[in-house]
Amino acid sequence: MKLATYRPADPQSPSARIGAVAEDRLVDLNYAFASYLYSVAGQPRARALADARVPPGMLEFLRAGPAAVDDARLAVEHATDGAQARGIDGERISYGLAEVRLLAPIPRPGKILAAGKNYADHAAEGASGEVQLRPFPVGFVKVSSAVVGPDDPVPLPRVTAELDYEVELAVVIGRPGRYIPRERAYDHVAGYTILNDVSARDIQLAEAAYGNHMVGKNMDALSPMGPWIVTADELRDPASARVRLSVNGEPRQDSTVASLIHDIPALIERWSWMTLQPGDVIATGTPAGVALGGKFPYLKVGDVMECSIDGIGELRNQIVAESL
């Protein structure tokens, strides 16, 4: 199942809501499940039960656990009447994708833990050209305020001359845990999405000289995410997924998740020394082909970044001039 956060062109709610995407349609899971409870299960309190069992927000939905996913599948099966399907109070429960705006699937994650130099070929793109194999994964934290969604513009910050791109498979945590052993790591995964770890390299490298990654990784809009979360049962072998990025149609990055130095279980095992919560995101690292390596130019206004990962989809964002 593809879980998306969206707003329709004709909003029925002031808040963003979640839906399931199938081909070119989106089903509002909360409204569809309320309709199922009322018309099929005969529940007089269908609205309140739906809000509790299939909440309309992504973080709340993920916190509801596997039972919410099961209920969501019932909701999708129930919503079979096409674009004119209506909920118990007349709400639309089904849209064509062209009728909605997709947002970042988790607009404000609890925390984003990002792996650094986790592909050997990318690590070799650094100034020294040497690959230092560390005994455990290292990385940095990206703040949730940097998150934007598919097709959202990415303003070029006026304080950088070296804006770069990094396509990454992102793991979405669905079950809380601490000190998770690698053999149980996937039990805690809700699904996967795409994250573009856009980086202001000149700022990042200046900060790294003093031992941190702060502003260069976390300015506004430097974490495009989306277009949706593919549930773990539909991407059973994430290691085989091909990871690619192009700029203006020119291929820049192309690898597979199997090339990670520290794999997904290793990242979860190490980083669950701090409690992982539903809705937390682990960005697994990026392969070679970034502008930092010297083969390609840095991003400029008008450039279009297109990220793709097999089994998930595509994430597209354009660089625009900063309006401040």
C-alpha positions in Angstrom: 0.0 0.0 0.0 1.2 3.5 -0.8 0.4 5.9 2.1 0.3 9.6 1.2 -0.4 12.9 2.9 -2.5 15.1 0.7 -4.8 18.1 0.3 -7.6 18.1 -2.3 -8.3 20.9 -4.7 -11.7 21.3 -3.0 -10.7 20.9 0.6 -13.2 19.4 3.0 -10.9 19.9 6.0 -8.5 22.6 7.1 -5.8 20.0 7.8 -3.8 17.7 5.5 -5.1 14.2 5.5 -3.8 10.7 4.6 -4.8 8.5 1.7 -3.9 5.3 -0.1 -2.7 5.6 -3.7 -3.6 3.0 -6.2 -2.6 3.6 -9.8 -4.1 7.1 -10.6 -6.5 7.3 -7.7 -6.3 8.3 -4.0 -8.7 7.0 -1.3 -9.1 9.1 1.9 -8.5 6.4 4.5 -10.3 8.0 7.4 -13.5 8.9 5.5 -13.5 5.6 3.7 -13.1 3.6 6.9 -15.9 5.6 8.6 -18.1 4.8 5.6 -17.2 1.1 5.9 -18.0 1.0 9.7 -21.4 2.7 9.1 -22.6 1.0 6.0 -21.1 -2.5 6.3 -20.4 -3.0 10.0 -23.4 -1.1 11.2 -21.6 1.0 13.7 -23.7 4.0 14.9 -20.5 5.7 16.2 -18.6 5.2 12.9 -17.0 8.6 12.8 -15.5 8.5 16.3 -14.3 4.9 15.8 -12.7 5.8 12.5 -10.9 8.7 14.1 -9.5 6.4 16.7 -8.6 3.4 14.5 -7.6 5.1 11.2 -6.6 8.7 12.3 -6.5 11.3 9.5 -2.9 12.4 10.2 0.2 10.3 9.2 2.0 10.4 12.5 -1.1 9.4 14.4 -1.8 6.7 11.9 1.7 5.2 12.3 1.4 5.3 16.0 -1.8 3.3 15.8 0.3 0.3 14.6 -0.4 -2.7 12.4 -4.1 -2.8 13.2 -4.5 0.6 11.6 -2.9 -0.7 8.4 -5.3 -3.7 8.4 -8.2 -1.3 8.8 -6.9 0.9 6.0 -6.9 -2.0 3.7 -10.6 -2.6 4.5 -11.2 1.1 3.8 -9.6 0.8 0.3 -11.5 -2.3 -0.6 -14.7 -0.5 0.5 -14.0 2.6 -1.7 -14.9 1.0 -5.0 -17.3 3.6 -6.4 -14.8 5.8 -8.2 -14.6 9.6 -8.1 -18.2 10.1 -6.9 -17.9 7.9 -3.8 -19.2 9.7 -0.7 -18.7 9.2 3.0 -21.3 9.2 5.7 -21.6 13.0 5.8 -21.3 13.4 2.1 -17.5 13.7 1.9 -15.6 12.6 -1.1 -13.6 9.5 -0.3 -11.9 9.0 -3.7 -10.0 11.3 -6.0 -8.0 11.2 -9.1 -4.4 12.0 -8.4 -4.7 15.1 -10.6 -7.3 16.4 -8.2 -5.0 16.4 -5.1 -1.7 17.9 -4.0 0.6 15.4 -2.5 2.6 16.7 0.5 5.6 15.1 2.3 4.2 11.8 3.6 5.3 12.8 7.1 5.2 16.6 7.0 6.9 16.9 10.4 8.8 13.7 11.4 9.8 13.2 15.0 13.4 12.9 14.0 15.4 12.3 10.8 18.6 10.3 11.4 20.8 10.5 8.3 23.7 8.2 7.5 26.9 9.8 6.3 29.3 8.3 3.7 27.4 5.0 3.7 28.2 4.1 0.1 31.9 3.5 -0.5 31.9 5.2 -3.9 30.4 8.3 -2.4 32.9 8.3 0.4 35.7 8.2 -2.1 34.3 11.4 -3.8 35.7 13.4 -0.8 38.8 15.6 -1.0 41.1 12.8 0.1 39.7 10.1 -2.2 40.1 7.7 0.6 37.4 5.5 2.1 37.5 5.2 5.9 35.5 2.1 6.9 34.1 2.8 10.3 33.1 0.0 12.7 29.6 1.5 13.1 27.3 3.8 11.1 27.9 7.6 11.6 25.7 10.4 10.6 23.8 13.5 11.6 20.3 14.7 12.5 18.2 16.6 10.0 15.4 18.8 11.5 11.8 18.4 10.5 11.4 22.0 9.5 13.6 21.3 6.5 11.0 18.9 5.1 9.1 19.7 1.9 7.0 17.4 -0.4 7.0 16.2 -4.0 7.0 19.1 -6.6 7.6 21.7 -3.8 10.2 24.3 -4.8 13.6 24.3 -3.1 14.8 27.9 -2.7 18.6 28.4 -3.4 19.8 29.9 -0.1 21.7 33.2 -0.8 24.4 32.1 1.7 25.7 29.2 -0.4 27.3 28.9 -3.8 27.5 25.1 -3.7 24.0 23.5 -3.4 24.2 19.8 -3.9 21.7 16.8 -4.1 21.7 13.4 -2.5 19.1 10.7 -3.3 18.5 8.3 -0.4 16.2 5.4 0.5 14.5 6.5 3.7 13.2 4.0 6.3 10.1 4.9 8.2 9.8 3.5 11.7 6.4 2.1 12.6 7.0 0.3 15.9 8.8 1.9 18.9 11.9 0.3 20.3 15.2 0.7 22.0 18.3 -1.5 21.7 16.7 -3.3 18.7 18.9 -6.3 17.6 19.5 -6.5 13.9 17.6 -9.7 13.5 14.4 -7.9 14.6 15.1 -4.6 12.9 12.6 -5.0 10.1 9.9 -5.7 12.7 10.1 -2.0 13.4 9.8 -0.8 9.9 6.5 0.6 8.6 7.7 1.3 5.1 10.0 3.3 2.9 10.1 6.6 1.0 12.6 8.8 -0.8 14.5 11.6 0.8 16.7 14.1 -1.1 19.4 15.2 1.4 20.0 18.6 -0.3 23.2 20.1 1.1 24.9 23.4 1.1 28.4 22.0 0.7 30.5 25.1 1.3 28.6 25.6 4.6 28.7 21.9 5.5 32.4 21.6 4.9 33.1 24.7 6.9 31.1 23.4 9.8 32.6 19.9 9.5 36.0 21.4 10.1 34.8 22.1 13.7 33.1 18.8 14.1 29.4 19.3 13.3 26.7 19.3 10.6 24.1 22.0 11.4 23.1 24.7 9.0 24.5 23.2 5.8 22.1 20.3 6.1 19.1 21.9 7.7 18.2 25.2 6.0 14.6 25.5 4.9 13.4 23.0 2.2 16.7 21.0 2.2 14.9 17.7 2.9 12.4 17.0 0.0 10.6 13.7 0.9 8.0 11.6 -0.9 6.0 11.0 -2.9 4.5 8.5 -0.4 5.4 5.7 2.0 5.4 2.2 0.5 4.5 -0.3 3.2 7.1 -2.8 4.2 5.1 -5.8 2.9 5.2 -4.3 -0.6 8.9 -3.7 -0.6 10.1 -6.9 0.9 13.7 -6.7 -0.4 14.7 -3.0 -0.1 18.4 -4.0 -0.6 17.7 -4.9 -4.3 16.1 -1.5 -5.0 17.8 0.7 -7.6 18.5 4.3 -6.4 18.8 7.1 -9.1 18.9 10.8 -9.4 19.0 13.1 -12.5 19.2 16.8 -12.9 17.4 18.3 -15.9 17.2 14.8 -17.3 20.9 14.2 -17.0 21.7 11.0 -15.0 23.9 11.8 -12.0 23.5 9.0 -9.4 22.8 5.3 -10.0 23.3 2.5 -7.5 21.4 -0.1 -5.4 20.7 -0.2 -1.7 22.8 -3.4 -1.6 25.9 -1.2 -1.9 25.4 0.3 1.6 28.4 -0.1 3.8 26.2 -0.4 6.9 22.8 -2.0 5.9 19.4 -1.1 7.2 19.5 -3.6 10.2 22.9 -2.1 11.2 21.5 1.4 11.2 18.4 0.5 13.2 20.5 -1.6 15.7 22.9 1.2 16.4 20.6 4.2 16.3 18.0 2.5 18.5 20.3 3.1 21.4 18.1 6.2 21.5 14.4 5.2 21.4 13.0 5.1 17.9 9.4 6.2 17.6 6.7 5.7 14.9 7.2 8.4 12.3 10.9 8.7 12.8 12.9 8.5 9.5 16.3 7.0 8.8 18.0 8.2 5.7 20.4 5.4 4.6 23.0 7.4 2.7 23.7 8.4 -0.9 25.8 6.9 -3.7 28.4 8.5 -5.9 27.6 11.2 -8.4 27.0 14.3 -6.3 28.4 17.6 -7.4 30.9 17.5 -4.5 32.8 14.8 -6.5 33.7 17.3 -9.1 32.2 15.6 -12.2 29.0 17.5 -12.2 28.1 21.2 -11.5 26.3 22.4 -8.4 22.7 23.2 -8.5 21.4 26.5 -9.9 18.0 28.3 -10.2 15.8 26.4 -12.6 17.4 23.0 -12.2 15.0 20.1 -11.7 16.0 17.2 -9.5 14.3 13.9 -10.1 14.9 11.1 -7.6 13.6 7.5 -8.2 13.8 4.3 -6.2 12.5 1.0 -7.6 9.3 -0.1 -5.9 8.6 3.4 -4.5 8.3 6.0 -7.2 9.7 9.4 -8.2 10.4 12.6 -6.2 10.7 15.8 -8.3 11.7 19.2 -7.0 12.9 22.4 -8.8 15.5 24.9 -7.5 14.0 28.4 -7.4 15.3 31.8 -6.4 15.1 32.6 -2.7 12.4 35.3 -2.1 13.8 36.8 1.1 
